[in-house]
Amino acid sequence: MKMKKMTATKEGETKNLNYVWLWCMIFGMWYFLYNSAWKWALIYTLIFLVTLGYSAFLFPFFARSIMRKHFESDGWVVHHE
């Protein structure tokens, strides 16, 4: 099954949302900080500490929808192709 391409566009800038899960798994909270998702960086860190790191393997499954909602609330237009 092929994953549908998803991009976010704002003022001529485009961000690819296809491999959000991978970047979240590799960089963790730093990925959310890089994309100015401060609330989700804090939530990720708190859950990571409470679960002693086990959430690092579960959080990436939700990262794409989290980032899609973050970009939409920040004024980006999300395109599904």
N, C-alpha and C positions, 0 to 999 in steps of 0.2 A: 504494500500500500504506500503510495507516494504522498508525502506531506505537501499540503497546499502552501504556496508562497504567500507570505504576509509581509507588507512593508508599511512604514509610517512616514508621512510626509508633512513637513511644516516649513513654509517660507523657502522652498527650493531645496531644503535638506531632506535626505531620505535615510531611514534606518531600516535595516533588514531584521526581521523578527523571527527568522526561521530557526536559528540555532541558539535561542535564548537559554534553553535547558542546558546546553553544553557549557556556555559561558558561566551560567549560574553554578554548575557543578564544579567547574575548575576554579573560579574566582570567588564564589560565595557572595558575601555581603559587598565586596569591592565592586562587583558588577552593578549592583543596585546604586551604590554611591556614584559610580562613573556616569550612570544615566540619570542622576539627580532624583532618584526615587528614595528620598531620605526616610520616609515612613517605613518602606519595605526593608531597607537596610537595617533599621532598628528592630523591626519584627523578626527578621531573619536571625539577627544576632541573639536576641532574647530566646527564641525557640532553640537555637543552636546550643546555647548554654544550658537551658533547662533539660534538653534531651541528651546532653553530653556528646553532641556532635552527630547523633544518628539522623537528625533532620536534614543534614547535608545530602543525604541520599534520597530524601523524599521531596524536599522543596523544589528541585528542578522540574518535577512533573507539573508544578503549578506556575512556574516562572513565566511561561509564555502568556498565559491569560492575565497574570499580574501586570506584566509590562504593557500588554495591549490596553488594559484599563487605565494604567498610569499615563500612557501617551495620549489616549483619548481625552482624559480629564485635563491634560496640559495643553489641549488645543491641536494636537496632531490629528491628521486624517489617516485612518488605518485602511489599507487596501488588501482585499483577499483576492488572490489570483489562482 
